[in-house]
Amino acid sequence: MNNFVFVYITNPSKEEATEIAKHLLKKRLIACANIFPINSMYWWESKIAEEEEFILIAKTIEGNFEKLKKEVEKIHPYSIPCIVKIPVSSNEKYFEWLKNEIKER
């Protein structure tokens, strides 16, 4: 199934998020990435952690998710990276552009 998805990935720094985005773009697993800062709170080692992180939203198709996830797991600095698939819909022209950009050249 080739539905449009966002892949939400948390990162410790803007630089890490940028490197992962570039890696996925070069492999044509994504067509586009957005990176922005957030404040995160979560349980870690029996304590509540509060950190500044950077979210990478990678735009791709459902069929690329497993490959994308494996690539991120190989290079991500976290021992347990957050890699979450979110189904989305868009206007047809944008989706056609996205599908064209992830084709191998």
Secondary structure as UniProt FT lines:
FT   STRAND          4..11
FT   HELIX           14..26
FT   TURN            27..28
FT   STRAND          32..44
FT   TURN            45..46
FT   STRAND          47..61
FT   HELIX           62..64
FT   HELIX           65..75
FT   STRAND          83..87
FT   HELIX           92..101
//
